[in-house]
Amino acid sequence: MSFDPSIHTIDTGFMQRGSFDAAYLVVENGRGAFIDCGTGLAVPAMLAALQRAGLGVDAVDWLILTHVHLDHAGGAGLLMQQLPNARLVVHPRGAPHMVDPTRLIAGATEVYGQTQIEHSYGPILPVSSDRVVIADDGHRVDLAGRSLLCIDTPGHARHHLCVWDERSRAWFTGDTFGLSYRELDSDRGAFIVPTSSPVQFDPEPLKQSIARLLAAAPQAMFLTHYGRVEDVARLGADLVEQIDAMVHIGHQCDARPDRHRCLVAALTALYLERAQAHGCRLDDAAVTQVLAMDIELNAQGLACWLDRDRR
């Protein structure tokens, strides 16, 4: 699944939901780089993608993580055990959590619960520090002569980076450029929603990160949730409008005793209104079902931001 034959989209099968969580394999001159890897349960899908691309595990030079949230990076330790020549590239703030994932596991357990972590994420293993490469802003990864540029893109998380591939003139955006599920496409193209999931959402840095991505005049974005999208200027403007609307919703709901319920209801109304205006083919109930998990997480993330901002 790809427009550029050197870029392979891998469905990680997260939450047993198709076309929901993507990782990517970039192939150049017989060498490979994974960008994100999903959970530990996704390792067979990652290895199968290598096989389909005609590569062995020894041909992978890099695993680049956009950030260390578990749906992007939970399987990194287990996958790295299968890739003898690979090094892990990660944001400076994320690197300690890959070497020692104890706090990462604890934070995710607080959000999702122990049962969900065990059922949906699989083993979360450390990566040896001597295999970890710190990607400061402007760090370049050399994939057999193909340059992959990593830039610092806070807003969704403080440990987030995006990866620019000059060859395809596209960004691998993790969660910085929002969520876009193919079920919500219309004749206008992709429908997009920001992601403010806990615990480090920060609206102004996120808008600045989006502007930085757009400044490169990309032809496409490769999103984790989900896949390749074009018409990026329109989508970027949509994201900024919604971030501002979400901030307004947060302030409106903040003093309410039922703040969480208020946030969920208002976010649902915002996204349904925009989906209708976009011409989404699904009815309101179906749109709500597609976005239910993200609405809940966005409400939690807004609450974290409101409480942190107040402090």
Disulfide bonds with the S-S distance in Angstrom:
Cys253-Cys262 2.28
